[in-house]
Every structure is written in structure tokens, then in C-alpha cells.
């Protein structure tokens, strides 16, 4: 395999995946938006956040499920949809579309990918909101702890952290890692019984309570610049970004500028 050595090359491949998704959604009439740090980068930098190295998008649950159920690409295409419902060893509660000509070290073999998160309804009263979001956060912690032990079978350096994780495992040993991933998704899907709702959130992953948004945030689509092209964003992008990042136009301190640090290769 040939290593992808520069961030610029990695980003070019990611933008290629995004353009594929963009074209597919246009043909199929599906709604999606840039999300998270990708949307922040579009608004603040008209492209990637300078230290970022991934792309995130989000889709209303109905469009997301259509994508999962109907995504079909020509046999010779190198783009592929990944979801735990279809790949037994895929261990995320949300979808990715990846470029299978490439390989990412240390992760499920999606190749270089774009993350796709479903947007779900959420109850309007505060107590019910807290219950369903807290459940989502708890399940994600269980999933992450199980992943950590899977990747570190001999234990974790740091005695206190090891005890915390082991107690979590004992408490939740009845559920397998795959069961936990499924439960995260089922919790998010169950929230859509609150319909109509004045609030929405990303429950399958996301930023927890910060991601509870007024439904009007997603009422319409506008377009923002990202790496020389316009892509869809929710009309309430300012509310969305302020809820998650606060004063999002200010750069964070250097010690809070994170990237995944991918090691990627051409197959």
C-alpha cells in the first residue's frame, strides 16, 4: 500500500466522497446538511477548519433511512455505504460512506469516509429531553468503554481509569458491543414518536445536550461555501453553531485544536 502523506491529499479524497453524496442526494431528492466542525469550517473559513481532517454531514431521519434502504451504486463504483445493520463488524450507530480504494489504519475498513448522522425529533418538555439525551450519552460511554477494552485487552494504564471502565463493563456485561450500538440507534429512533415536535437533536452520536435545537433550525436549506463549492446548510446555522460552540467565530486555544491524526493509504 502507498501511504497518503499529506493532509491536502486526504482532504481531496474526502471532498470527493462528499461530492458523490451531494450528487446522489440531488438525484434521489434527499436532504442533507454539513454538520459539526465541517459546518463551522464552512462558515468561519469557507473550507476546512485549518487543523481538521474529516467531514461530517447530517440528514433528517426520514431521508437518512431512505439512504440506508435505497443506496445502490454501480458494481464498479469504489464508494460504499457502511452501517451496523449491513456489516456485522461495523461498530458505529451511524452511517459512513467511504472510498474503498483507500485504507485507514486502526479503524473499521471503510476507507477514507464521510460521517452521516441522523437528525431526530426530541420531546419538548425539559425533563423528557434530559432523560432521552442522558440515555444516549450513557449508551455511548458504554460503547466507548467496550471498544477501549476490545483494543486494549491487557488493561488500561492508570489504575483509577481501569477501575471505572471495569465497573462499567460489569454493570453492562449482559449487552454485547453490537447490542450496545443497536441500542444507541434504537433510542434515537424511538424519540421520533414525539411528533410533531418543536425540537430536534442528533442522538446517535453528537454533542449531547448542546445539540438540542429548535426544529426551525432545519426548516429550510441555505448554501455555504466549502472548499470552493457550495453545499447545503440548515437555515438556522447560526443558532446551531452557537448552541454547540458558543462564540464560534473566535479560534479556540491551540491546546483545544484537535484532529483525528489519520494514517491513510491507497490500497
C-alpha positions as a printed Julia matrix, in Angstrom:
267×3 Matrix{Float64}:
   0.0    0.0     0.0
   1.07   3.59   -0.65
   0.8    6.0     2.27
  -1.24   9.17    1.85
   1.28  11.54    3.37
  -0.3   14.98    3.18
  -3.43  16.45    4.73
  -4.2   18.03    1.35
  -4.38  14.64   -0.36
  -6.53  13.21    2.43
  -8.9   16.17    2.16
  -9.14  15.86   -1.62
 -10.34  12.27   -1.22
 -12.83  13.27    1.5
 -14.24  16.07   -0.65
 -14.6   13.52   -3.44
 -16.76  11.39   -1.13
 -18.79  14.48   -0.17
 -19.34  15.38   -3.83
 -20.5   11.83   -4.51
 -23.03  12.1    -1.65
 -24.11  15.55   -2.81
 -24.81  14.3    -6.34
 -26.57  11.17   -5.07
 -28.85  13.23   -2.79
 -29.71  15.62   -5.61
 -30.7   12.73   -7.88
 -32.74  10.99   -5.16
 -34.27  14.17   -3.69
 -32.73  13.63   -0.25
 -31.98  16.44    2.2
 -28.64  16.68    3.96
 -26.59  19.42    5.61
 -22.98  19.99    6.53
 -22.68  19.49   10.29
 -20.39  19.92   13.27
 -16.88  21.11   12.55
 -17.46  20.89    8.81
 -20.28  23.44    9.0
 -18.21  25.58   11.36
 -15.31  25.45    8.9
 -17.58  26.47    6.04
 -18.92  29.49    7.93
 -15.66  30.63    9.53
 -13.07  29.55    6.93
 -15.09  28.77    3.77
 -13.5   25.32    3.97
 -11.93  23.01    6.49
 -11.03  24.26    9.95
  -7.25  24.56    9.46
  -6.41  21.66   11.8
  -9.4   19.46   10.92
  -9.15  16.26    8.91
 -12.67  14.87    8.49
 -16.09  15.73    7.03
 -19.45  15.36    8.81
 -22.94  15.68    7.43
 -26.41  15.19    8.92
 -29.75  14.12    7.47
 -33.35  14.24    8.72
 -34.25  10.74    9.94
 -36.65  10.05    7.06
 -34.07  10.91    4.4
 -31.37   9.07    6.34
 -33.46   5.87    6.4
 -34.14   6.21    2.68
 -30.41   6.46    2.09
 -29.81   3.32    4.16
 -32.57   1.39    2.41
 -32.07   2.56   -1.17
 -28.37   3.31   -1.61
 -27.27   1.4    -4.67
 -24.2    2.25   -6.72
 -22.87   0.64   -9.87
 -20.87  -2.54   -9.3
 -17.66  -0.86  -10.42
 -18.03   2.1    -8.02
 -15.46   2.43   -5.26
 -17.91   4.23   -2.95
 -19.68   2.1    -0.36
 -22.22   2.68    2.41
 -21.37   1.31    5.86
 -23.84   0.74    8.67
 -24.1   -1.75   11.52
 -27.31  -3.2    10.02
 -25.38  -4.38    6.97
 -21.82  -5.09    8.16
 -21.51  -7.32   11.22
 -18.17  -5.9    12.34
 -19.09  -2.23   11.8
 -19.46  -0.83   15.32
 -20.84   2.71   14.97
 -24.52   3.67   15.47
 -24.48   5.96   12.41
 -23.57   5.57    8.74
 -20.46   6.35    6.75
 -19.8    6.38    3.03
 -16.21   5.54    2.23
 -13.78   5.39   -0.67
 -12.82   1.71   -0.72
  -9.71   2.36   -2.79
  -8.19   3.61    0.45
  -7.41   2.17    3.88
  -7.43   3.82    7.31
  -5.14   2.37    9.96
  -6.73   1.33   13.23
 -10.39   1.59   12.23
 -13.12  -0.44   10.57
 -12.12  -0.7     6.91
 -14.38   1.93    5.42
 -11.52   3.64    3.68
 -11.45   7.44    3.82
 -15.02   8.4     4.64
 -17.69  10.99    5.38
 -19.73  10.54    8.59
 -23.53  10.71    8.22
 -25.64  11.45   11.31
 -29.44  11.22   11.56
 -31.43  14.19   12.9
 -34.25  13.0    15.18
 -37.25  14.59   16.84
 -36.92  15.09   20.58
 -39.6   15.79   23.23
 -40.4   19.41   24.02
 -40.53  19.22   27.82
 -37.18  19.6    29.57
 -37.38  16.51   31.77
 -38.14  14.18   28.85
 -35.37  15.82   26.82
 -32.89  15.2    29.62
 -33.96  11.58   30.0
 -33.53  10.66   26.36
 -30.29  12.62   25.88
 -28.82  11.24   29.12
 -29.66   7.73   27.95
 -27.9    8.43   24.64
 -24.82   9.74   26.48
 -24.76   6.75   28.83
 -25.04   4.24   25.98
 -22.25   5.97   24.06
 -19.98   5.77   27.12
 -20.75   2.06   27.43
 -19.97   1.57   23.75
 -16.72   3.53   24.01
 -15.6    1.58   27.08
 -16.28  -1.71   25.34
 -14.29  -0.51   22.31
 -11.43   0.53   24.58
 -11.24  -2.91   26.14
 -11.51  -4.54   22.74
  -8.46  -2.57   21.55
  -6.61  -2.88   24.89
  -7.27  -6.44   26.13
  -4.46  -6.31   28.71
  -5.98  -3.35   30.53
  -5.59   0.41   30.68
  -2.68   2.33   32.09
  -3.91   4.36   35.03
  -5.38   2.39   37.92
  -8.38   4.64   38.59
  -9.42   4.71   34.94
  -9.16   0.93   34.75
 -11.46   0.5    37.74
 -14.02   2.92   36.26
 -14.09   1.09   32.95
 -14.2   -2.37   34.55
 -17.15  -1.35   36.73
 -18.97  -0.11   33.64
 -18.28  -3.4    31.9
 -19.56  -5.43   34.85
 -22.72  -3.33   35.07
 -23.44  -3.78   31.38
 -21.94  -7.18   30.67
 -25.31  -8.52   29.56
 -25.06  -6.48   26.36
 -22.52  -7.18   23.64
 -20.77  -4.34   21.83
 -23.04  -4.83   18.82
 -26.11  -4.82   21.1
 -24.96  -1.52   22.6
 -24.53   0.03   19.14
 -28.02  -1.14   18.24
 -29.46   0.29   21.46
 -27.94   3.71   20.72
 -29.7    3.72   17.35
 -32.97   2.36   18.77
 -33.0    5.06   21.45
 -32.6    7.72   18.75
 -35.3    6.19   16.55
 -37.72   5.89   19.49
 -37.51   9.65   20.04
 -39.38  10.21   16.78
 -42.61   9.14   18.47
 -42.61  12.76   19.68
 -44.23  14.16   16.55
 -44.82  16.92   15.82
 -42.02  18.31   17.93
 -40.59  21.79   18.33
 -37.1   20.38   18.95
 -34.63  18.12   17.18
 -31.29  16.59   18.06
 -28.61  14.18   16.91
 -28.93  11.36   19.43
 -26.94   8.63   17.7
 -23.66  10.48   18.41
 -23.31  14.25   18.57
 -22.66  16.82   21.3
 -25.22  15.7    23.88
 -27.38  18.44   25.38
 -25.7   21.12   23.25
 -27.25  19.58   20.15
 -30.87  20.09   21.22
 -32.12  22.57   18.62
 -35.4   24.29   17.78
 -36.95  22.47   14.83
 -36.95  25.75   12.9
 -33.16  25.45   12.64
 -33.83  22.78    9.99
 -36.9   24.41    8.43
 -35.17  25.39    5.18
 -31.92  24.83    3.29
 -29.36  27.52    2.51
 -25.94  27.13    0.9
 -22.49  27.83    2.29
 -19.03  27.81    0.73
 -16.76  24.87    1.48
 -13.51  24.27   -0.38
 -14.58  26.22   -3.46
 -18.1   24.81   -3.82
 -21.49  25.49   -2.26
 -23.09  22.84   -0.05
 -26.37  22.73    1.89
 -26.64  24.0     5.47
 -29.66  24.39    7.75
 -31.21  27.85    7.63
 -30.61  28.19   11.38
 -26.89  27.52   11.1
 -26.06  30.44   13.43
 -28.26  29.01   16.22
 -26.83  25.55   15.57
 -23.21  26.71   15.78
 -23.79  28.94   18.83
 -25.5   26.11   20.73
 -22.55  23.8    20.13
 -19.53  26.11   20.06
 -20.59  29.36   21.72
 -18.73  32.29   20.14
 -17.82  30.17   17.15
 -16.04  32.89   15.17
 -13.27  33.0    17.77
 -10.48  30.46   17.31
 -10.05  28.11   20.29
  -6.75  27.96   22.21
  -4.07  25.89   20.47
  -4.36  23.1    23.06
  -8.02  22.63   22.04
  -7.4   22.27   18.3
  -7.95  18.58   17.71
  -7.67  16.35   14.67
  -8.03  12.59   14.2
  -4.46  12.18   13.02
  -5.45   9.6    10.42
  -2.85   7.32    8.88
  -4.27   6.54    5.45
  -3.1    4.58    2.43
  -4.01   3.85   -1.15
  -4.63   0.12   -1.45
